[in-house]
């Protein structure tokens, strides 16, 4: 299994269709702004997230700029998530797109 890289617009569409969103940035950055409904994941809670999540729901992974999320999306794909996506541009791109609305 593998993941797909997606744009902010594609992520918004998936989220509107009930995709799960996880944010792998540090806790401080997450607290200062995140995609609405996103779950903050770290080494402390990732295994519980994997065990308790509906792996048939699409999963959007967000980081700072869209680099670390690619490895994380692959990690989730290898652990059974059927549709995993890495947000190109990360939270920075999301925040910039919010300013456009």
N, C-alpha and C positions, 0 to 999 in steps of 0.2 A: 504494500500500500504506500501511497505517496500523498503529498499535499498539493494545493494549488495556491499560487500567489494571486491576490485580488486587490482591486482598487477600493477606495473609500466608498464609492457609489455602489459597487457590488456588495460590500460589507453591509451597507445600510439596507439593501434589499434582503439579504440573508437574515439580518437581525429582525426585520419586519416580519419575516416568516418563521420566527422563533428559534433562530440559531443561538447556541451558547456562545458567549464571549468571555475569553480569559485574557488577563493582562499579566505579563511576566516581568514588568518593570519593578524597581524597588518600591517598598511600601511608602516611602516619603513621596515619590513621584506620583504613585497611584492616588494617594490622599489629596494631592494638589490638583487632580483632574483625571478623569477616566471616562471611557465610553459608558453611557448610562446602562446599568444592568450588568456591567462586566464584573467578573469575579477576579480577585487578586490571587494569583498562584505563586507559591514559593516552594522551596524544598520541603518546607514544613507541612504543606497541605496537598501537594500534588498527587500523592498516592491515594489519599482519601477521595479527592476529586475524581480520579480515574475509576475507583471502585463504585462510587455513588452516582455517576452520571449516566444519562441515557446516551449511549455511544452511537445510536442511530441518528441523533440530531446533529445537524451541521455544527462545526466548532470553528470559530474565528479566533485566531491567536494574535495578540497585539503586544508590541514592545515599544521601544523609543522611536526607531526609524525604519523598522521592517527588516532588520537583519537577523537578530536573535530569534525572532518569531518563526523564521523559516526552519531552524533546527528544532524548535519546540513543536511546530506543527508536524514535522516528520516524526518526532518522538511520540506524539499522540496517535498518529496514523499507525505506527508500529504497535501500539498498545490497544488497537481495536476500534478506534473511532473511524467511522465509515466515510465521513467527509470532513477533511481538515483543510483549513485555509490560513494563510499568512497574510496579514494586512500590509500591503506595500506602503511604505512611508510611515508606518506605525502610528502611534498616538499623535505625533507631530502633524502628520497629514490630516488626521481626523480633526484635530483642533483647528487647523487652518481652514478646513472645509466648513466647519461650524460657523466661522466668522463670515463666510460668504452668504449665509442664510439670513 
